[in-house]
């Protein structure tokens, strides 16, 4: 599965007020692994940047004066994201701006027609209801180093979000059964299977007492409340 972790910086908050994209940063994941491929582009927005936006990302009008306009880079950008699933924190914001830019330069397709979209902010709100779910808050929760993030930056934020997304969705994704010194032709190490003695003594089964059962049910109640009723254990026991 190919995913593109994406972030943008803009001249302001609302494309309907004429605000434009000034930076795009993308990081590629294939089968949940960083490939090293990125897309990064600064863009001349053909308008001034709001002072409040400059305070957030530090990108100035003078810096962008010699950068290409979106219409000059749209083909390379679309080729990079086409067919992938976009992973974006607060996706409606970035997708809204990208669709606005695509429309301005006469592109025939919108983001939803080019890609799937996964919103990590919506995911975080489901996983951590009632808590702060900004990118910085998630970095702290998942122990992701964001010490270099003094200002917002599209490529840096995409790289940080990639680490956060992988941590949110499982961390370790493969189970290693052991590796040998000699890998096969496909580069896969052979796994050694150790079989148990059929005549071994039976395992001792310790049944929980009433207090332990009550504590277990209380824990499931808490999980059910925080997950919106998605407690797999109770579904398997019904």
C-alpha positions as CSV (number, residue, x, y, z in Angstrom):
1,X,0.0,0.0,0.0
2,X,1.4,3.4,-1.0
3,X,0.7,6.4,1.3
4,X,1.8,10.0,1.1
5,X,2.0,11.9,4.3
6,X,1.3,15.5,3.3
7,X,1.3,19.0,4.8
8,X,1.0,22.5,3.4
9,X,1.7,26.1,4.6
10,X,-0.5,28.9,3.3
11,X,-0.9,32.7,3.2
12,X,-3.8,32.5,5.6
13,X,-6.7,30.3,6.8
14,X,-9.4,30.5,4.1
15,X,-9.1,29.8,0.4
16,X,-12.5,31.4,-0.2
17,X,-10.9,34.7,0.9
18,X,-8.2,34.3,-1.7
19,X,-5.5,32.7,0.4
20,X,-3.1,30.4,-1.4
21,X,-0.6,27.6,-0.8
22,X,3.0,28.6,-0.3
23,X,4.7,25.3,0.6
24,X,3.9,21.6,0.1
25,X,5.8,18.8,1.8
26,X,5.2,15.1,1.2
27,X,6.8,11.9,2.5
28,X,6.2,8.5,0.9
29,X,5.3,5.3,2.8
30,X,5.0,1.9,1.1
31,X,3.7,-0.9,3.2
32,X,4.2,1.3,6.3
33,X,7.9,1.8,5.6
34,X,9.5,5.1,4.8
35,X,11.0,4.9,1.3
36,X,13.1,8.0,1.4
37,X,11.1,9.6,-1.5
38,X,9.8,13.1,-0.8
39,X,8.2,15.9,-2.6
40,X,8.9,19.5,-1.4
41,X,8.1,22.7,-3.1
42,X,7.9,26.4,-2.2
43,X,5.3,28.3,-4.2
44,X,4.8,32.0,-5.2
45,X,1.2,32.6,-4.1
46,X,0.7,35.8,-6.3
47,X,-0.6,37.6,-3.2
48,X,0.8,38.8,0.2
49,X,1.1,36.5,3.2
50,X,-0.9,37.5,6.3
51,X,1.4,38.7,9.1
52,X,-0.2,36.2,11.5
53,X,0.7,33.3,9.1
54,X,4.3,34.5,8.9
55,X,4.5,34.2,12.7
56,X,3.5,30.6,12.4
57,X,5.7,29.3,9.5
58,X,8.3,32.1,9.1
59,X,8.0,32.2,5.3
60,X,8.2,35.7,4.0
61,X,7.0,37.4,0.8
62,X,10.6,38.2,-0.1
63,X,11.6,34.6,0.2
64,X,8.9,33.5,-2.2
65,X,9.5,36.2,-4.8
66,X,11.5,34.0,-7.2
67,X,9.6,30.7,-6.5
68,X,7.3,29.1,-9.2
69,X,3.6,29.5,-9.2
70,X,1.4,26.5,-8.5
71,X,0.5,26.0,-12.2
72,X,4.2,25.5,-13.0
73,X,4.5,22.6,-10.5
74,X,1.1,21.0,-10.5
75,X,2.0,18.2,-12.9
76,X,4.9,17.0,-10.8
77,X,2.8,17.3,-7.6
78,X,-0.1,15.4,-9.1
79,X,2.2,12.7,-10.5
80,X,3.7,12.2,-7.0
81,X,0.4,11.8,-5.1
82,X,-1.8,10.1,-7.8
83,X,-3.2,6.8,-6.7
84,X,-1.9,7.0,-3.1
85,X,-3.7,7.4,0.2
86,X,-2.9,10.9,1.6
87,X,-2.3,11.0,5.3
88,X,-3.0,14.5,6.6
89,X,-3.5,16.1,10.0
90,X,-6.7,18.1,9.8
91,X,-7.3,16.9,6.2
92,X,-10.2,19.3,5.3
93,X,-7.9,22.3,5.6
94,X,-5.1,21.0,3.3
95,X,-7.5,19.3,0.9
96,X,-9.6,22.4,0.6
97,X,-6.5,24.5,-0.3
98,X,-5.2,21.9,-2.8
99,X,-8.6,21.6,-4.5
100,X,-8.7,25.4,-4.7
101,X,-5.3,25.5,-6.4
102,X,-6.3,22.7,-8.8
103,X,-9.4,24.6,-9.8
104,X,-7.5,27.9,-10.3
105,X,-5.0,26.3,-12.7
106,X,-7.8,24.4,-14.7
107,X,-7.1,20.9,-13.5
108,X,-9.9,18.5,-14.3
109,X,-9.6,16.3,-11.1
110,X,-10.0,17.0,-7.4
111,X,-8.0,15.4,-4.6
112,X,-10.7,12.9,-3.9
113,X,-10.6,11.8,-7.5
114,X,-6.8,11.4,-7.4
115,X,-6.3,9.8,-4.0
116,X,-7.8,8.4,-0.9
117,X,-7.6,10.6,2.2
118,X,-7.0,9.6,5.8
119,X,-7.3,12.4,8.5
120,X,-5.1,11.7,11.5
121,X,-6.7,14.4,13.5
122,X,-10.1,12.7,13.2
123,X,-8.4,9.4,14.0
124,X,-6.7,10.9,17.1
125,X,-10.0,12.3,18.4
126,X,-11.5,8.9,18.2
127,X,-8.5,7.3,20.0
128,X,-8.1,10.0,22.6
129,X,-11.4,11.7,23.2
130,X,-11.4,14.8,25.3
131,X,-7.6,15.3,25.0
132,X,-5.4,17.7,23.0
133,X,-4.7,16.1,19.6
134,X,-2.5,18.7,17.9
135,X,0.6,17.4,16.2
136,X,2.8,18.6,19.1
137,X,0.5,16.9,21.7
138,X,0.6,13.6,19.7
139,X,4.4,13.8,19.6
140,X,4.5,14.1,23.4
141,X,2.0,11.3,23.8
142,X,3.8,8.9,21.5
143,X,7.4,10.0,22.5
144,X,8.2,11.4,19.0
145,X,11.1,13.9,18.9
146,X,9.9,17.2,17.6
147,X,12.6,19.4,19.1
148,X,13.5,20.8,15.7
149,X,10.0,22.2,15.2
150,X,10.4,25.8,16.3
151,X,8.2,27.0,13.3
152,X,5.8,25.1,11.2
153,X,7.2,23.8,7.9
154,X,5.5,21.5,5.4
155,X,8.2,18.9,4.9
156,X,9.3,18.8,8.5
157,X,5.7,18.5,9.7
158,X,5.1,15.7,7.1
159,X,8.1,13.8,8.4
160,X,7.0,14.2,12.0
161,X,3.4,13.2,11.1
162,X,4.7,10.1,9.4
163,X,6.4,9.0,12.7
164,X,3.2,9.9,14.7
165,X,1.0,8.0,12.2
166,X,3.1,4.8,12.4
167,X,3.0,5.0,16.2
168,X,-0.7,5.6,16.3
169,X,-1.5,2.7,14.0
170,X,0.5,-0.1,15.6
171,X,4.3,0.5,16.0
172,X,5.7,-2.9,15.3
173,X,4.0,-4.3,12.2
174,X,5.8,-7.7,11.8
175,X,6.5,-10.6,14.1
176,X,10.0,-11.9,13.8
177,X,10.3,-15.7,14.2
178,X,14.1,-15.6,14.2
179,X,16.7,-15.0,11.6
180,X,19.4,-17.3,10.3
181,X,22.7,-16.2,8.9
182,X,21.8,-17.4,5.5
183,X,18.9,-15.6,3.8
184,X,17.1,-17.1,0.8
185,X,17.2,-15.7,-2.7
186,X,14.5,-13.2,-1.9
187,X,16.5,-11.8,1.0
188,X,14.2,-13.5,3.6
189,X,15.9,-15.2,6.5
190,X,14.7,-18.7,7.3
191,X,12.6,-19.1,10.4
192,X,13.2,-22.0,12.8
193,X,10.1,-23.8,14.2
194,X,10.5,-25.4,17.6
195,X,7.9,-28.0,18.4
196,X,6.8,-28.8,21.9
197,X,7.1,-32.3,23.3
198,X,3.7,-34.0,22.9
199,X,4.3,-35.8,26.3
200,X,4.8,-32.5,28.2
201,X,2.7,-32.1,31.4
202,X,-0.6,-30.1,30.9
203,X,-0.4,-26.4,31.6
204,X,-1.9,-25.3,34.8
205,X,-5.1,-23.2,34.4
206,X,-5.7,-20.6,37.1
207,X,-9.3,-19.4,37.2
208,X,-9.9,-15.8,38.3
209,X,-11.8,-15.1,41.5
210,X,-14.8,-12.8,41.9
211,X,-12.8,-9.7,42.6
212,X,-10.5,-10.2,39.6
213,X,-13.6,-10.8,37.3
214,X,-15.2,-7.6,38.6
215,X,-11.9,-5.6,37.9
216,X,-11.8,-7.1,34.4
217,X,-15.4,-6.1,33.7
218,X,-14.7,-2.5,35.0
219,X,-11.7,-2.3,32.7
220,X,-13.8,-3.4,29.7
221,X,-16.5,-0.8,30.6
222,X,-13.8,1.9,30.5
223,X,-12.5,0.7,27.1
224,X,-16.1,0.5,25.7
225,X,-16.8,4.1,26.8
226,X,-13.6,5.5,25.3
227,X,-13.9,3.5,22.0
228,X,-17.5,4.1,21.3
229,X,-18.5,0.5,21.9
230,X,-15.7,-1.2,19.9
231,X,-14.5,-3.7,22.5
232,X,-13.4,-6.7,20.6
233,X,-13.2,-9.0,23.7
234,X,-16.9,-8.7,24.4
235,X,-17.8,-9.4,20.8
236,X,-15.8,-12.6,20.9
237,X,-17.4,-13.7,24.2
238,X,-21.0,-13.1,23.0
